[in-house]
Amino acid sequence: MEEKKAVKTVVSGMRPTGRLHLGNYWGALRNWVELQDKYRCFFFIADWHALTTAEDTVGLRDNTRLLVVDWLTAGLDPERCVIFRQSDVKEHAELALLMGMMTPISWLLRNPTFKEQLLELYKARYKGQEDKMRKAEGVTRALAEAHGHEAEETALHSDMATYGFLGYPVLQAADIALYGADLVPVGKDQLPHLELSREIVRRFNRAAGKPLLVEPEPLLTSSPLVPGLDGRKMSKSYGNAIELGEDLKSAEAKIKKMFTDPKKIKADDPGHPEGCVVCAFHRLYNPDWKTREEECRSGKTGCGACKKQLFELMSPGLADFKARREPFEKDPGLADRILAAGAEKARAAAAELMSAVNSALRIR
């Protein structure tokens, strides 16, 4: 009789920063919904991670509930996956502390995201203050031009280079390892971050004297880049996003404002789909998008007609999100109940792992 293969474990999370948008859906959530029927999935609200780049925590609890509702709207089912809040499972912090004891600072300093995000936050904080902005731009140039020790010193001398910000990859490695994650859904651009988690796990296992923690493998997922209304990456902070469950009237108004080819002035002018936001969305929603692009290039179709068709293609999905969201919004306690139930399941799995870790390290 053929032996049945064990179901692999998938772990992933999101920071609670407010309502999700179509970029979040196409970039991650859509894949998560498919994964919950193939693997043992743990999806967590990364509220501790949110603290690494946010000093104001006023909306943290509300944003956590909003995120749960958005996940349910997209199709995640607490009966088919574990949905929980990171801070409800204290073992995340315990394992991160132990991993931090063994993670060289040099590994964290070579993380490119640390420097990149540090600069963005530094510039954002001092926006509108010319003297500070000049200083920030100087830091930008210094980091762009410097290498090794110089770059590290420049980043570390900012008052925003906090212990938690520098060490978030350690907490991230703990998040993954705590549930024995075999697979972590990532895009190609995130592979270096996962490799750092793998390095931390390997070093930890050497210290433990045995392969106590699972070394996670990447689960490469298709994550199309969804542009915002203005052509930049879709982001709430840019004000260029279409939210999940957005009202159709509002969505239509936003689609009409989408950035198009500036060289296509008249409807019959030849167009250039490259760089056109409307064409980018047609690739997501229009099965016959290649024909649409050919019509654009030949001047057969104008931007107005193209936007009108796009709204018609997007309307059913947006209306479905809206309808599915309403019952969840009418029950304010639903998110809390789901998080409580998920935390209980997550804690059981985490406690088992931490018992083995503490035993192997001879702590208790």
Secondary structure, DSSP 8 states (H G I E B T S, - for coil): --------EEEEEE---SS-BHHHIIIIIHHHHHHTTTSEEEEEE-HHHHTTS-S--TTHHHHHHHHHHHHHHHT--TTTSEEEEGGG-THHHHHHHHHHTTS-HHHHHT-HHHHHHHHHHHHHHTTT-HHHHHHHHHHHHHHHH--THHHHHHHHTSTT--HHHHTHHHHHHHHHHTTT-SEEEE-GGGHHHHHHHHHHHHHHHHHHTS--S---EEEE------B-TTSSB--GGGT---BTT--HHHHHHHHHT----TT--STTS----TT-HHHHHHHHH-TTHHHHHHHHHHT-S-HHHHHHHHHHHHHHHHHHHHHHHHHHHT-TTHHHHHHHHHHHHHHHHHHHHHHHHHHHTT--
